[in-house]
Amino acid sequence: MICVLGDIMLDKYTYGKVERINPEAPVPVLQVVEEKYAIGGAGNVANNIVSLKESVVLMGIYNKNDYFGKQIMELCNKMNINSFFVSDGRPTIVKHRFVALGYNQQLIRVDYEEKHNIGNKYIKLFVDKILELNPDILIISDYAKGLVTEELMELLKKQFKGKILMDPKPENIALCKNVFLIKPNLKEASGIVGREIKNNDKDVEKAGMEIVDNYNANVVITRSEKGSTLITKDKKIYHIPTEVMELHDVSGAGDTYIATIGYALDKGHDLIDAVKLANKASSIVVGKIGTATVNLEELFNE
């Protein structure tokens, strides 16, 4: 069993036809055809783990009284995602995308969210639940919405004995110090070191070494079509290529990546093999349309 703690979001998609321009303003008129919901943020990490036939407990904040929070609970039940949610009064985070059919073109995204740090009583609820469940792997999916705080991380690092894997936002990188693994993509790694990292081995190695030195953690930097680079705490470097497949959509590929690493580590594989498996998983998922997952049959057929 794996625990996933982080910012949970509801992805809402409104699909429609665009056949004319609004006479009131130079914008397209979307004639709505269909609406769909999906669980996003940390929820998509949990969904990827479930797709690999592994038990997961998703932990985060939602609003139990609003419509979107109820949609998240329905999705978790439908996908067999075990959950431990708290409601601190803020609205459920929603990312609402309006998409033109035929063009598969996103016209606009509307976000509903309130960002502020959670209180100490909620931090204690999460830490106590994690200690009760006592998983070997804890994945923290941080979107800098206020759940992952210094106080939370200090308690976890002191009391939790398993491996902590973090997918951080650059502004919260200080919270990652002394965890087992940090997984930024190239853009996030550039934000962490404060300069643009070119997608070549030399630049990536230099940046990765800086992150290892500054935060005392293993680091894997994902590099799109060039695979990923793993730099371990003992300064060993592994450039792990990926098979280049037809690229359709990178949405959620990072969630698939860290979910697969967590799955592999939980099954007893070492970190290098876990990263190799994650490379395969993400190469499959980017060949699909929209936010998608990978199942075991797809992964091991590859």
Backbone bond lengths (Angstrom), bond angles and torsions (degrees), N, CA, C in turn:
res aa  C-N    CA-C-N  psi(-1)  N-CA   C-N-CA  omega(-1)  CA-C   N-CA-C  phi
1 M - - - 1.462 - - 1.527 110.55 -
2 I 1.324 115.21 137.80 1.467 122.72 -179.17 1.521 108.19 -118.63
3 C 1.320 117.33 141.37 1.462 121.68 172.49 1.531 109.36 -102.27
4 V 1.319 115.51 138.51 1.462 122.00 173.49 1.518 107.85 -121.10
5 L 1.319 116.13 120.56 1.460 122.45 -179.93 1.520 108.59 -118.24
6 G 1.324 116.74 129.93 1.460 117.16 178.26 1.512 113.10 169.00
7 D 1.322 114.06 -169.75 1.462 121.47 -177.05 1.526 109.43 -79.19
8 I 1.324 115.31 118.20 1.456 122.32 -177.96 1.517 108.84 -98.42
9 M 1.319 115.92 135.97 1.460 120.98 -178.17 1.522 109.95 -133.04
10 L 1.302 115.09 152.93 1.458 120.63 170.84 1.518 108.10 -102.00
11 D 1.320 116.13 122.34 1.461 121.16 175.08 1.529 108.10 -92.43
12 K 1.320 115.72 117.19 1.459 121.14 177.94 1.524 108.75 -109.84
13 Y 1.331 116.03 131.61 1.459 121.57 -179.55 1.525 109.07 -119.96
14 T 1.312 116.04 124.43 1.456 121.72 173.30 1.523 108.21 -111.46
15 Y 1.341 115.28 115.19 1.459 121.51 -178.22 1.528 109.56 -103.36
16 G 1.318 116.13 142.09 1.450 119.05 179.25 1.512 112.56 -161.25
17 K 1.320 115.41 177.19 1.455 122.32 178.02 1.519 110.10 -100.43
18 V 1.304 115.69 141.84 1.471 121.06 174.59 1.523 107.46 -112.48
19 E 1.319 115.67 112.97 1.464 120.44 -177.69 1.523 112.89 -123.07
20 R 1.328 116.66 -6.39 1.462 118.56 179.89 1.519 110.02 -158.09
21 I 1.305 115.26 167.99 1.460 122.56 177.29 1.526 108.35 -101.34
22 N 1.291 115.34 140.71 1.459 121.63 179.33 1.540 109.73 -60.95
23 P 1.348 118.17 124.12 1.470 119.61 178.78 1.525 113.36 -69.38
24 E 1.353 116.20 -14.58 1.459 120.30 -178.93 1.523 112.79 -84.98
25 A 1.328 115.94 -21.91 1.466 121.79 -178.39 1.518 107.81 -162.80
26 P 1.331 119.16 154.30 1.470 121.38 -176.00 1.533 112.80 -78.24
27 V 1.325 115.26 62.66 1.455 121.28 178.82 1.524 108.52 -132.96
28 P 1.351 117.72 153.08 1.466 119.41 -179.81 1.528 111.92 -71.43
29 V 1.307 115.80 151.14 1.462 122.61 173.16 1.524 107.50 -97.86
30 L 1.335 116.44 122.99 1.464 121.79 -179.80 1.525 108.95 -98.12
31 Q 1.321 115.70 115.50 1.466 120.87 175.37 1.522 107.84 -90.10
32 V 1.337 116.45 109.80 1.463 121.79 -169.53 1.529 110.95 -67.84
33 V 1.342 114.20 132.76 1.459 121.90 178.07 1.525 111.16 -112.26
34 E 1.346 116.52 -39.24 1.464 120.34 -172.47 1.519 110.32 -156.54
35 E 1.329 115.85 149.25 1.467 121.82 172.50 1.528 109.40 -127.48
36 K 1.317 115.05 139.77 1.463 120.81 179.22 1.528 110.00 -134.83
37 Y 1.338 114.95 155.80 1.452 121.40 177.09 1.532 110.01 -123.74
38 A 1.319 115.74 146.34 1.465 121.77 173.57 1.520 107.36 -144.31
39 I 1.309 115.67 155.10 1.462 119.70 179.06 1.531 108.53 -90.07
40 G 1.336 116.52 128.63 1.450 121.04 -174.60 1.519 112.89 -120.19
41 G 1.328 115.74 -174.22 1.457 120.59 -178.18 1.522 110.29 62.66
42 A 1.326 115.72 -135.04 1.470 120.21 178.71 1.521 111.38 -59.75
43 G 1.342 116.17 -27.36 1.460 119.70 178.99 1.512 112.71 -63.21
44 N 1.324 117.56 -33.19 1.459 120.00 178.26 1.525 111.68 -70.96
45 V 1.329 117.34 -31.41 1.472 120.07 173.71 1.529 109.11 -62.47
46 A 1.330 116.11 -47.42 1.464 120.20 179.31 1.521 111.47 -61.49
47 N 1.336 117.18 -40.20 1.456 121.20 178.96 1.527 111.12 -61.93
48 N 1.324 116.76 -38.33 1.470 120.37 176.89 1.522 111.65 -65.33
49 I 1.313 116.87 -37.61 1.472 120.01 179.16 1.523 110.16 -66.93
50 V 1.331 117.53 -43.05 1.461 121.34 177.46 1.527 110.51 -60.96
51 S 1.341 117.15 -37.37 1.466 120.97 179.02 1.525 111.89 -63.00
52 L 1.329 116.36 -23.25 1.469 121.56 177.38 1.528 112.13 -92.24
53 K 1.346 115.49 14.16 1.470 122.40 176.36 1.528 112.39 63.35
54 E 1.330 115.43 33.98 1.465 120.66 178.26 1.526 108.83 -114.96
55 S 1.313 116.26 140.81 1.458 121.26 179.03 1.526 110.05 -71.77
56 V 1.335 116.04 140.04 1.460 120.74 -177.68 1.519 109.86 -142.01
57 V 1.318 116.05 148.72 1.461 122.04 170.12 1.524 107.03 -120.15
58 L 1.325 116.23 118.04 1.458 123.20 179.85 1.521 109.08 -93.29
59 M 1.334 115.79 129.90 1.460 121.07 -175.38 1.523 109.87 -127.50
60 G 1.329 116.41 132.62 1.453 119.18 179.87 1.515 111.59 177.16
61 I 1.332 114.62 -165.91 1.465 121.82 -176.27 1.523 109.69 -110.28
62 Y 1.316 115.00 138.06 1.461 121.65 170.26 1.521 106.86 -147.74
63 N 1.312 116.85 177.14 1.458 119.59 175.40 1.520 107.60 -109.94
64 K 1.315 115.52 111.11 1.472 119.91 -174.82 1.524 112.72 -67.34
65 N 1.336 117.16 -15.55 1.463 120.34 -175.66 1.522 114.16 -99.60
66 D 1.333 117.74 -10.38 1.470 116.33 -178.92 1.533 110.98 -98.57
67 Y 1.312 114.86 163.14 1.470 121.74 -174.63 1.524 111.07 -60.80
68 F 1.319 117.05 -40.15 1.457 120.41 -175.80 1.530 111.40 -70.65
69 G 1.335 116.80 -34.88 1.455 120.15 175.42 1.519 111.48 -62.77
70 K 1.318 115.94 -39.44 1.469 120.14 177.80 1.519 110.87 -66.42
71 Q 1.339 116.94 -34.36 1.453 120.27 176.09 1.533 111.34 -63.90
72 I 1.331 116.35 -39.48 1.470 120.19 177.65 1.526 110.60 -62.54
73 M 1.318 117.46 -43.71 1.463 120.09 178.62 1.527 110.77 -62.72
74 E 1.323 117.64 -40.92 1.458 120.80 178.52 1.528 111.01 -62.07
75 L 1.328 116.29 -41.92 1.461 120.05 179.49 1.531 110.93 -65.49
76 C 1.315 117.45 -42.07 1.476 120.66 178.32 1.528 110.62 -60.73
77 N 1.319 116.41 -44.13 1.465 119.80 179.33 1.523 110.91 -64.02
78 K 1.323 116.15 -41.46 1.465 120.92 -179.23 1.520 111.51 -64.22
79 M 1.341 117.16 -37.18 1.466 121.34 -175.49 1.525 112.91 -95.70
80 N 1.331 117.11 6.47 1.468 122.05 -179.98 1.525 112.62 60.09
81 I 1.336 115.44 39.33 1.459 121.00 174.82 1.526 108.05 -95.54
82 N 1.328 116.66 115.77 1.466 119.98 174.59 1.525 108.34 -69.91
83 S 1.325 117.04 144.46 1.462 118.69 -173.74 1.519 112.09 -137.71
84 F 1.324 113.92 152.36 1.466 122.61 170.02 1.524 106.01 -137.60
85 F 1.323 115.68 96.84 1.458 121.49 -176.47 1.525 110.25 -110.48
86 V 1.323 115.52 149.51 1.464 120.60 170.60 1.519 108.23 -122.69
87 S 1.307 115.32 154.35 1.460 121.88 -179.90 1.520 107.82 -121.28
88 D 1.349 116.10 115.39 1.473 119.37 -178.04 1.530 112.00 -108.60
89 G 1.328 116.31 14.86 1.454 120.25 175.35 1.511 114.95 103.07
90 R 1.328 117.76 -22.83 1.466 120.04 179.35 1.533 109.10 -72.32
91 P 1.323 117.93 154.34 1.469 119.50 177.93 1.518 110.95 -70.04
92 T 1.312 115.87 155.19 1.457 121.33 172.80 1.537 109.22 -61.46
93 I 1.331 116.52 135.66 1.461 120.55 178.86 1.527 109.69 -71.53
94 V 1.318 116.04 129.31 1.459 121.49 179.69 1.530 109.36 -129.74
95 K 1.323 115.75 133.14 1.462 122.73 171.61 1.528 106.31 -112.77
96 H 1.315 116.45 108.49 1.468 121.75 -173.98 1.529 109.41 -105.26
97 R 1.324 115.56 114.78 1.465 121.50 -177.45 1.527 110.01 -108.39
98 F 1.324 115.56 132.39 1.461 122.18 176.16 1.532 107.90 -104.95
99 V 1.329 116.04 122.14 1.466 120.88 -170.71 1.523 109.81 -124.57
100 A 1.337 115.77 132.67 1.464 121.93 177.70 1.519 110.02 -86.47
101 L 1.329 116.51 117.38 1.456 121.23 178.00 1.530 110.13 -66.88
102 G 1.325 114.40 151.38 1.468 118.91 -178.68 1.505 111.63 90.63
103 Y 1.328 116.02 -39.10 1.465 121.11 178.13 1.526 111.16 -101.53
104 N 1.368 115.44 -17.18 1.469 122.15 -171.91 1.525 110.27 49.22
105 Q 1.317 114.58 42.10 1.461 122.04 -174.65 1.524 109.70 -109.26
106 Q 1.342 115.88 123.46 1.458 119.66 175.37 1.535 108.79 -76.49
107 L 1.322 115.65 122.73 1.462 120.56 -177.03 1.523 111.66 -84.44
108 I 1.321 115.11 -41.79 1.465 119.92 -178.05 1.520 108.67 -162.41
109 R 1.330 116.28 152.88 1.463 121.31 171.65 1.518 108.20 -121.31
110 V 1.322 115.33 133.36 1.460 121.55 178.95 1.521 107.99 -115.40
111 D 1.336 116.82 125.06 1.460 121.88 -178.42 1.522 111.12 -105.36
112 Y 1.336 114.86 136.99 1.458 121.74 173.38 1.527 106.93 -118.43
113 E 1.322 117.47 114.39 1.459 119.44 -179.05 1.521 111.22 -165.31
114 E 1.305 114.69 154.78 1.470 122.85 168.77 1.517 107.30 -125.56
115 K 1.328 116.80 126.52 1.462 120.68 -178.13 1.521 110.40 -107.72
116 H 1.312 115.88 115.85 1.469 121.47 170.59 1.522 108.12 -161.88
117 N 1.320 116.38 152.30 1.456 121.24 -175.69 1.524 111.38 -66.41
118 I 1.320 115.19 144.23 1.458 120.06 178.09 1.531 109.74 -73.77
119 G 1.316 115.38 156.75 1.460 121.37 -179.88 1.519 112.23 -80.56
120 N 1.321 115.46 165.55 1.467 121.18 -175.56 1.526 113.05 -62.13
121 K 1.338 117.65 -33.01 1.468 118.26 -178.23 1.533 111.12 -67.02
122 Y 1.341 116.86 -32.10 1.457 119.79 177.87 1.526 110.92 -76.43
123 I 1.330 116.02 -35.70 1.464 119.72 174.83 1.525 109.90 -57.98
124 K 1.322 116.58 -45.19 1.469 121.12 -179.75 1.527 110.95 -62.91
125 L 1.337 116.70 -39.04 1.467 119.49 178.55 1.520 111.16 -60.59
126 F 1.322 116.97 -44.57 1.464 120.56 -179.56 1.526 111.59 -66.72
127 V 1.328 116.57 -47.28 1.469 119.78 -178.06 1.524 110.51 -63.30
128 D 1.319 117.00 -44.17 1.468 120.06 179.33 1.531 111.43 -60.71
129 K 1.330 116.45 -39.92 1.470 119.28 -179.70 1.517 111.09 -67.86
130 I 1.330 117.37 -40.43 1.466 120.42 178.57 1.527 110.27 -63.47
131 L 1.317 117.00 -42.95 1.466 120.37 179.11 1.527 110.94 -65.20
132 E 1.319 116.22 -35.42 1.474 120.29 177.54 1.527 110.80 -65.95
133 L 1.335 117.13 -44.68 1.462 121.48 -179.08 1.523 111.91 -72.48
134 N 1.336 116.60 -33.81 1.459 124.18 175.92 1.531 113.55 50.97
135 P 1.337 117.16 56.52 1.468 118.91 178.13 1.526 110.86 -75.45
136 D 1.327 116.20 160.97 1.463 119.53 173.41 1.528 110.65 -76.93
137 I 1.349 116.36 -28.87 1.457 121.76 -175.45 1.529 109.79 -124.83
138 L 1.336 115.45 129.47 1.465 122.00 172.20 1.523 107.63 -121.95
139 I 1.328 116.33 116.95 1.457 121.27 176.68 1.524 108.33 -99.49
140 I 1.324 116.01 126.80 1.462 120.96 177.92 1.525 108.51 -109.72
141 S 1.330 114.99 116.60 1.462 122.04 -178.03 1.523 108.05 -107.08
142 D 1.324 115.50 101.09 1.467 121.81 -170.65 1.520 111.47 -104.14
143 Y 1.323 115.87 120.90 1.461 121.53 174.53 1.529 111.65 -112.19
144 A 1.330 115.86 16.84 1.472 122.78 176.24 1.529 112.16 58.04
145 K 1.331 116.22 43.35 1.463 120.59 177.43 1.526 112.81 -101.14
146 G 1.341 117.11 -2.89 1.450 119.65 174.87 1.515 115.83 117.17
147 L 1.336 117.24 -5.39 1.468 118.99 178.32 1.523 111.69 -79.33
148 V 1.322 116.83 -44.86 1.470 120.78 -176.93 1.527 108.13 -87.61
149 T 1.324 115.32 106.99 1.463 121.67 -175.36 1.525 110.55 -122.07
150 E 1.310 115.17 169.08 1.478 120.45 177.72 1.519 110.82 -60.47
151 E 1.339 116.42 -41.96 1.470 120.24 -178.54 1.527 110.85 -64.16
152 L 1.316 116.90 -42.35 1.463 120.98 178.76 1.519 111.00 -61.88
153 M 1.334 116.46 -47.65 1.454 119.89 -176.58 1.526 112.17 -67.60
154 E 1.317 117.45 -36.36 1.467 119.84 178.04 1.519 111.01 -61.49
155 L 1.333 116.72 -43.82 1.464 120.32 179.17 1.523 111.44 -64.87
156 L 1.330 116.38 -43.56 1.462 119.29 -179.26 1.522 111.33 -63.58
157 K 1.314 117.07 -43.66 1.465 120.03 -178.15 1.529 111.37 -65.49
158 K 1.314 116.99 -30.96 1.467 120.42 179.53 1.527 112.13 -78.11
159 Q 1.336 116.84 -36.27 1.465 119.74 -167.47 1.525 114.86 -110.14
160 F 1.333 118.04 -28.67 1.461 120.48 -176.75 1.522 109.54 -84.77
161 K 1.327 117.39 132.57 1.466 121.59 -173.59 1.529 113.86 -101.66
162 G 1.323 117.69 -5.88 1.458 120.11 -179.83 1.519 112.34 -86.64
163 K 1.323 115.63 -168.39 1.458 122.19 179.98 1.533 109.98 -89.64
164 I 1.336 116.47 131.46 1.468 121.83 176.22 1.524 108.37 -105.06
165 L 1.336 115.26 122.43 1.464 122.61 176.55 1.523 107.16 -109.90
166 M 1.337 117.09 129.17 1.464 119.95 -176.42 1.516 112.22 -123.04
167 D 1.334 114.18 133.32 1.463 122.37 171.17 1.526 105.65 -109.08
168 P 1.339 117.91 92.27 1.465 120.55 -165.78 1.523 114.22 -95.56
169 K 1.309 115.12 161.45 1.450 121.86 163.26 1.523 107.16 -90.34
170 P 1.335 118.32 142.66 1.472 119.95 -177.13 1.520 113.75 -53.39
171 E 1.344 117.86 -35.72 1.468 119.33 -178.62 1.527 112.87 -68.03
172 N 1.333 117.24 -15.98 1.470 120.67 179.59 1.519 112.42 -110.65
173 I 1.333 118.10 17.64 1.460 120.30 -174.10 1.524 112.68 -61.99
174 A 1.336 117.62 -29.16 1.469 119.82 179.98 1.529 111.52 -60.56
175 L 1.336 117.05 -25.29 1.462 121.13 -179.73 1.525 112.03 -72.35
176 C 1.323 116.32 -13.43 1.470 120.96 -175.44 1.527 113.58 -87.60
177 K 1.301 117.33 -4.09 1.461 119.58 -175.30 1.526 110.61 -59.34
178 N 1.349 114.85 130.58 1.466 123.63 175.68 1.524 114.84 73.31
179 V 1.343 118.34 14.74 1.461 118.41 171.92 1.528 108.67 -82.36
180 F 1.333 116.95 175.12 1.463 119.69 -177.40 1.523 111.61 -74.28
181 L 1.348 116.98 -44.25 1.463 119.93 -174.89 1.522 110.79 -145.78
182 I 1.343 114.94 136.70 1.474 122.47 171.92 1.528 107.22 -113.07
183 K 1.348 116.74 131.76 1.471 120.14 -176.74 1.535 111.19 -125.11
184 P 1.329 118.32 82.97 1.466 119.46 172.55 1.522 110.95 -91.52
185 N 1.325 115.78 155.90 1.456 118.23 166.20 1.531 108.00 -85.86
186 L 1.317 116.68 -179.32 1.467 119.92 -174.08 1.530 111.90 -61.79
187 K 1.322 116.44 -41.73 1.460 120.42 179.28 1.518 111.36 -64.57
188 E 1.331 116.34 -44.16 1.470 119.84 178.76 1.516 111.42 -65.65
189 A 1.326 117.00 -39.44 1.470 120.17 177.57 1.526 110.42 -62.23
190 S 1.328 116.71 -37.35 1.471 120.02 176.93 1.521 110.23 -62.00
191 G 1.320 116.53 -41.43 1.461 120.38 177.12 1.517 112.34 -64.90
192 I 1.318 116.50 -34.99 1.469 120.66 -179.14 1.530 111.08 -68.02
193 V 1.345 117.46 -43.42 1.476 119.97 -177.02 1.525 112.04 -89.68
194 G 1.325 116.94 -8.84 1.462 120.04 174.96 1.513 116.33 81.21
195 R 1.339 116.75 24.35 1.467 120.73 176.80 1.523 108.32 -158.48
196 E 1.321 116.22 161.18 1.461 119.63 177.96 1.526 110.15 -72.84
197 I 1.308 115.50 130.33 1.466 120.97 176.77 1.525 107.94 -101.19
198 K 1.303 116.76 120.38 1.458 120.15 175.69 1.523 109.13 -75.53
199 N 1.328 114.82 148.70 1.468 119.54 -173.75 1.528 111.38 -83.30
200 N 1.335 114.17 60.70 1.468 119.69 172.23 1.517 108.05 -129.58
201 D 1.334 115.89 159.46 1.461 120.53 -172.58 1.524 112.62 -57.53
202 K 1.325 116.92 -42.77 1.468 120.70 -175.98 1.526 111.46 -61.72
203 D 1.344 116.69 -49.42 1.467 120.38 -178.80 1.529 111.70 -64.54
204 V 1.328 115.56 -42.35 1.465 119.81 -178.27 1.535 110.82 -66.68
205 E 1.321 116.16 -40.82 1.466 119.53 177.95 1.531 110.97 -60.50
206 K 1.322 116.39 -46.21 1.463 120.64 -178.52 1.523 111.22 -60.96
207 A 1.340 116.07 -45.94 1.463 119.78 -179.94 1.526 111.04 -66.23
208 G 1.327 115.92 -41.52 1.460 119.73 179.56 1.512 112.34 -61.94
209 M 1.320 116.58 -40.79 1.468 120.76 177.58 1.532 111.20 -61.76
210 E 1.332 115.94 -40.40 1.468 119.67 178.14 1.530 111.09 -61.44
211 I 1.317 115.80 -42.67 1.471 119.46 -179.20 1.520 110.38 -66.27
212 V 1.340 116.77 -42.61 1.474 120.23 177.18 1.526 110.39 -59.43
213 D 1.322 116.52 -47.00 1.464 120.89 -178.61 1.534 112.23 -63.27
214 N 1.328 115.85 -42.22 1.465 119.80 -174.61 1.521 113.69 -77.94
215 Y 1.345 116.56 -27.02 1.465 118.13 -171.84 1.525 113.85 -123.87
216 N 1.328 117.30 2.87 1.462 122.00 172.57 1.530 111.83 50.96
217 A 1.327 115.99 53.93 1.461 121.53 -179.70 1.519 109.26 -146.79
218 N 1.329 116.44 155.82 1.454 119.96 166.89 1.526 108.06 -65.89
219 V 1.328 116.54 146.77 1.463 120.54 -176.98 1.527 108.92 -133.72
220 V 1.333 116.13 132.16 1.458 120.58 170.48 1.522 107.35 -123.63
221 I 1.325 115.18 122.69 1.464 121.59 179.33 1.521 108.06 -105.08
222 T 1.328 116.41 119.82 1.460 119.94 178.66 1.517 109.52 -83.53
223 R 1.357 115.30 139.61 1.468 121.11 -168.08 1.527 112.59 -129.08
224 S 1.319 116.93 33.21 1.461 121.72 176.82 1.531 109.83 56.49
225 E 1.347 117.92 -126.68 1.462 121.50 -173.99 1.528 113.26 -66.68
226 K 1.340 117.44 -12.58 1.467 120.75 178.42 1.523 112.57 -93.85
227 G 1.306 117.20 11.27 1.457 119.93 176.34 1.511 112.28 80.92
228 S 1.312 116.32 -129.51 1.467 119.71 -179.60 1.515 110.10 -152.03
229 T 1.314 114.72 163.07 1.464 121.90 177.23 1.516 108.76 -123.49
230 L 1.323 115.39 123.20 1.464 122.31 177.34 1.517 108.70 -103.35
231 I 1.333 116.64 128.15 1.460 122.22 173.78 1.514 107.06 -123.86
232 T 1.317 115.82 118.41 1.457 120.66 -175.04 1.529 110.86 -86.30
233 K 1.312 114.92 166.43 1.471 120.23 -178.71 1.523 111.67 -60.87
234 D 1.333 116.27 -27.25 1.475 118.46 177.99 1.531 112.23 -91.50
235 K 1.353 116.06 19.37 1.463 124.69 169.64 1.534 114.10 71.55
236 K 1.321 117.56 24.02 1.457 120.31 172.53 1.526 109.14 -87.10
237 I 1.326 115.81 140.51 1.465 121.47 -174.32 1.522 110.07 -116.86
238 Y 1.329 116.13 132.02 1.459 122.04 178.47 1.530 108.45 -131.21
239 H 1.330 115.99 117.70 1.458 120.69 172.55 1.529 107.19 -94.26
240 I 1.301 116.28 116.68 1.462 120.74 -173.48 1.519 108.86 -113.80
241 P 1.326 117.05 108.56 1.476 119.97 -176.67 1.518 111.33 -74.40
242 T 1.305 115.44 166.24 1.455 121.41 175.19 1.513 108.99 -127.37
243 E 1.313 116.21 154.38 1.463 119.64 175.31 1.523 107.91 -75.68
244 V 1.314 116.27 126.04 1.460 120.54 -179.06 1.520 108.41 -76.54
245 M 1.349 115.63 116.91 1.459 121.26 178.06 1.523 108.27 -113.75
246 E 1.316 116.17 169.42 1.455 119.76 178.80 1.521 109.46 -62.31
247 L 1.313 116.18 127.94 1.461 121.20 -174.75 1.524 109.95 -92.44
248 H 1.334 115.62 119.30 1.464 120.67 176.77 1.522 111.50 -108.60
249 D 1.336 116.95 -47.42 1.458 119.37 -172.38 1.523 108.88 -159.53
250 V 1.339 116.38 125.04 1.465 120.22 179.68 1.527 111.83 -92.01
251 S 1.336 117.87 3.16 1.463 121.22 -178.65 1.531 110.17 -58.05
252 G 1.313 115.89 123.96 1.460 119.95 175.52 1.508 115.65 78.67
253 A 1.342 117.99 2.36 1.466 119.46 -178.07 1.528 111.31 -63.18
254 G 1.338 116.74 -35.29 1.460 120.03 178.17 1.518 111.80 -65.95
255 D 1.337 116.75 -33.89 1.469 120.61 176.90 1.522 110.29 -66.38
256 T 1.340 116.24 -43.30 1.461 120.28 177.01 1.521 110.43 -60.41
257 Y 1.327 116.08 -40.58 1.462 121.61 -176.34 1.537 111.40 -61.93
258 I 1.330 116.26 -53.28 1.468 117.94 -175.70 1.525 111.07 -72.63
259 A 1.338 117.23 -30.32 1.464 120.05 175.99 1.530 110.50 -63.27
260 T 1.341 116.65 -40.85 1.461 120.74 -178.86 1.522 111.40 -70.00
261 I 1.327 117.04 -37.94 1.478 119.02 174.69 1.521 110.01 -60.80
262 G 1.336 116.60 -46.43 1.463 119.92 178.69 1.514 112.12 -59.79
263 Y 1.328 116.24 -43.10 1.472 121.39 178.51 1.530 110.58 -59.60
264 A 1.335 116.36 -48.37 1.466 120.40 -176.44 1.527 111.77 -65.46
265 L 1.331 116.52 -42.40 1.468 119.47 177.93 1.524 110.85 -63.82
266 D 1.321 116.36 -38.96 1.466 120.32 -179.86 1.525 111.12 -65.98
267 K 1.338 116.80 -27.03 1.467 121.24 177.94 1.525 112.46 -86.29
268 G 1.337 117.22 1.81 1.455 120.36 174.49 1.515 115.70 97.53
269 H 1.339 118.34 3.93 1.457 120.76 177.34 1.520 110.40 -74.49
270 D 1.332 116.94 153.77 1.461 119.39 176.47 1.528 109.57 -78.14
271 L 1.315 116.09 171.94 1.459 120.96 -172.37 1.526 112.00 -64.97
272 I 1.331 117.20 -37.92 1.471 119.81 -178.89 1.526 110.42 -63.85
273 D 1.322 117.14 -46.23 1.462 119.92 179.10 1.528 110.94 -66.62
274 A 1.323 116.61 -34.41 1.461 120.28 178.22 1.530 110.64 -63.08
275 V 1.333 116.57 -41.05 1.466 120.67 178.47 1.525 110.55 -67.71
276 K 1.325 117.74 -39.46 1.467 120.46 177.35 1.525 110.96 -60.62
277 L 1.323 116.50 -42.38 1.460 120.83 179.78 1.528 110.45 -67.07
278 A 1.333 116.60 -38.62 1.464 120.72 178.36 1.531 110.99 -64.76
279 N 1.337 116.97 -37.04 1.467 120.57 175.41 1.532 110.90 -58.83
280 K 1.331 115.36 -44.93 1.465 119.15 179.26 1.523 111.05 -62.75
281 A 1.320 116.16 -44.35 1.465 120.45 -177.49 1.521 111.49 -62.19
282 S 1.326 116.87 -45.05 1.464 119.42 -178.13 1.521 111.22 -70.07
283 S 1.338 118.15 -31.26 1.467 120.31 177.57 1.523 110.77 -67.07
284 I 1.315 117.35 -28.62 1.471 121.14 176.83 1.519 110.39 -75.79
285 V 1.322 116.37 -44.28 1.468 119.73 -171.40 1.524 112.01 -70.60
286 V 1.332 118.40 -30.39 1.471 119.02 179.35 1.524 111.87 -72.87
287 G 1.330 117.25 -10.73 1.452 120.92 175.58 1.515 113.08 -86.19
288 K 1.346 116.15 2.76 1.460 120.92 -179.74 1.523 109.55 -108.45
289 I 1.317 115.76 159.05 1.456 121.26 179.48 1.525 109.09 -86.26
290 G 1.328 116.43 131.71 1.462 121.29 176.09 1.520 112.07 77.78
291 T 1.330 115.46 179.89 1.463 120.99 177.10 1.518 108.42 -67.15
292 A 1.337 116.96 120.51 1.463 120.54 -172.28 1.525 109.83 -134.94
293 T 1.329 115.36 173.53 1.459 121.86 177.68 1.522 108.96 -126.85
294 V 1.329 115.19 172.46 1.458 122.65 178.45 1.522 107.79 -121.33
295 N 1.317 116.98 137.01 1.463 118.64 176.15 1.526 110.39 -102.65
296 L 1.325 115.78 170.49 1.462 120.27 -174.91 1.527 112.59 -62.36
297 E 1.329 116.07 -38.52 1.469 118.84 -178.81 1.527 110.44 -62.78
298 E 1.323 117.42 -44.76 1.469 120.73 177.77 1.520 110.73 -61.59
299 L 1.325 116.21 -43.58 1.454 120.75 -174.21 1.527 111.24 -65.38
300 F 1.307 117.09 -46.08 1.457 118.92 -174.76 1.516 113.00 -86.57
301 N 1.339 118.15 -16.27 1.464 120.15 167.94 1.516 109.92 -67.37
302 E 1.351 116.19 -33.89 1.460 120.49 177.33 1.513 110.76 -65.41
